[in-house]
Amino acid sequence: MRRRQLLTAIGGTASLAAVGSVGGARGRDATGRLDARRRYYRRRFRGFDDPETETRPQGGVFPEGKTPFARVTLGTRDGVDFPENQTARTVRLWNDSEETRTIGYRIRDGAQLRLWQIREFPAGGWLEITLNQPTDYVVAVDVEGAFGGEVEVGAFDCNVATTTIRVDDLGTVSSTTKSTLIGCPGAELVETTLSAESGRCGTLEDADVIREDEAVVVDGLVLTPNPCYTAKVVETRLEDDVLHVTIGAEKSTDVACIQCVGHVPYQSRMRFRNAYPRRVVVDHEVNGRRTRMLDTELV
């Protein structure tokens, strides 16, 4: 189809001019450069003037095999629990355009701004970002000073995943993620230990749980008939990714004891392989009395 026929098909010369002027004045901006939409349509319809002219391949195909013009690393792998099951994530920010452009990117971890940079991206160039610390990130992209969009990056596991953020000719931001499809191993309870202090008079009873150094740690006070008791682990069980912990108590001496209600401070540590459990349930069980102390998601 020649140019005259094409213009007729889309509504004539006036229609083409109207499309070229969307979002601002046609022609060149204050710097003398063609505005983005005019550049886009000039490239889009290139080749219709002459059937022998070869058109430029359409964008959207990432230049695999080429190297990024720069690399950025956010965080380190130090202190990452179960590192083989929480691999680093790669983000590729790609200027899919024939023009050099100024692109800014802001990386947030929840409400915390972790990185903010503004760079000149060469035509067709891309930047590689490595995210080392497992968490949920949001990458916000600005194109020539205007907000372009946000992309969520998360789901750290044993798979190798790469998120490509594309900025097209018109400054539109989109993303795709490619990942391996390995089945990642789940949490496996390896060892349970407990340490307890001497009992004392008191009526407090509680429990708290944290995760640290690939272990789930339960700190608490278990209520006893008198202070001459010590804490013990009745049961630890992992079922459907839920850790069930039952803490009991037993007499520490048969001699006469002071007559007051007692409680025993304790700490139980459960070491895991591969991953943490999703949820933790803690019960206290003493002399047939069972009390649910907590049932919580492990975060």
ABEGO torsion letter per residue (X at the ends): XBAAAAAAAAGEAAAAAAAAABGEBBEBBAAGBBBAAAAAAAAAABGAABAABBBBBBBGBBBBGBBBABBBBBEBABGBBGAAABBBBBBBBBBBBABBBBBBBBBBBEABBABBBBBBBBBGBBBBBBBABBBBBBBBBBBGGBBAEBBBBBGBBABBBBBBBBBBAAGBBBBBBBBBABBBBBBBBABBBBBBBBBBBEABBBBBBBBBGGBBBBBBBBBBABAABBBBBABBBBBGGBBBBBBBBBBABABBBBBBBBBBBBBBBBBBBGBBBABBBBBBBBGGBBBBABBBBBX
